[in-house]
Amino acid sequence: MLKITNLHVNVEDSEILSGIDLEIKEGEIHAVMGPNGAGKSSLANVIAGNPDYTITNGKMNFKRKILNSLTPDVRSRMGIFMTFQDPPEIDGISNLQLSRDILKAREDKRNSSDIISDYKKLIQKFDLGSEWMKRDFNYGASGGEKKKNEVLQMNLLDPTLLILDEIDSGLDVDAVKTISSDIKTFLSKKGKAALIITHQPTILETIKPTHVHIIVDGKIVKSGDKRIIKGIIENGYRKFS
Amino acid sequence: MAIESFLKVDKADPDWAYSPSQYFGKQFKMIDANCLQIKEGTDDIMVLRLSPTENDLLAKHLQIVGREASKLDLYIICEGGEQTQQVFLYNVTCEPNSILNIGIFVKNGKLNKHIFECEAYENSEINIYGLAENDMNGSSEIIAKVYHAGPNVISQQLINCSSSNKGRTVFQGYVKIDKDTNGSLTQVSNASVIKDETGQAFSIPQLMIECGDVEARHNCTVGQIDAESLWYLQSRGISLADAKKLLAEIHQDRIINLIPHTDIQDEIKDFFRD
């Protein structure tokens, strides 16, 4: 589904990813772990197409198309969805209305009443409260509510490749359980894959990764299966530095 | 500063450059002077659609008087053309216990300038809110001067602006709260958005308070469309052009949604989005 080859990326004049190779196939769940500033979120942002990042070398293929020069909206409509660490607050438009606008831009076939019905079910599932639809987008929302809103949108947009950028940060234990169990169900559907960026192994107890990568200083320094996580819990990242 | 010199600014005033005095006289041709008067104890809604087509330098003058205990919701909608240079001067009086809500919606024009000179007497309320937009190498300007002439006056100025394509917007919001006008409340708020590299925005709030027992706030910002929100919307499948348009409309809606009449809301949305 996604194949990254020798990816080098700059922000302004600094190289932050230095030769990443990664392949994610349908049905796989890849966890990327590493210390602060290692380049984990940068990798997520580059795949999603954040214009602040410049690819200086290498190639990204998604569903056999080269991603490098595609704009973020095109990548999104192809099925890539990244959850934001700190989603913006946009006052002046309600949560529901912005979701409608997003679905319209994606030429979603659902009519207005179907969207409202789906939206209401998701609000209930994530315990966001009956006023959530009318509230301005993320405006005045807690960190936990914003993260739940990200997962709500994931459900609404039904992407193929899910990129979770520290979806567990700032959440209480119960919220992590709700979100991770929902993501697990989502990923069990046919044709899905995920890249999970995380510091903490807790979320990986529910969403069990098929592959684990350790990234340090912009490079993948170790790849393997979930047994790597045990080593991280016991020894941290020091031995990879 | 006395009321006369506040409302009829002279060359000694630092904001003389934007004073209406320069438009009345040799340079600009004064074409009419109308008076809009709301009778005592009455309640009215009025929409003025001003769409100048003449290419002369024109100045128009309108007097608005809210008699005691009256209420008026006035909407002014004005679109300028590529060559139109026009100045609109509104002399506004709020008599005791009156309420005046003025919505001012200004789009394009080489010069499309609206100046409100308002006197508000005890227990009256004046709210001036609106939008100024210029996307055509001209200047859309809203200048409001509100003079609190009595106690317990409430005044608000809430203006959002947006500019692009070498267009410019100007907002100047002045409030003077005179001595012995306890219990006044005033707020001046402006958010100006520059939508591309060529737009310009000027935002100048000024509060002059000569009384102790008042509540006064101002909040003026000038900036580009929020890059983080743009990136977020793109990551959800909205193109860059549509994301910019959507955020610009949201910026407008923050003001338009204040209008209590949905038919007028719709008209103003259409006005800006055609």
Interface residues (C-beta under 8 A of the other chain):
Chain A: A48 G49 N50 P51 D52 T71 P72 D73 S76 R77 F81 M82 F84 P87 P88 I90 D91 G92 I93 D101 I102 A105 R106 Q153 L157
Chain B: D226 E228 S229 W231 Y232 L233 Q234 S235 R236 G237 I238 S239 L240 D242 A243 L246 L247 I250 H251 D253 R254 N257
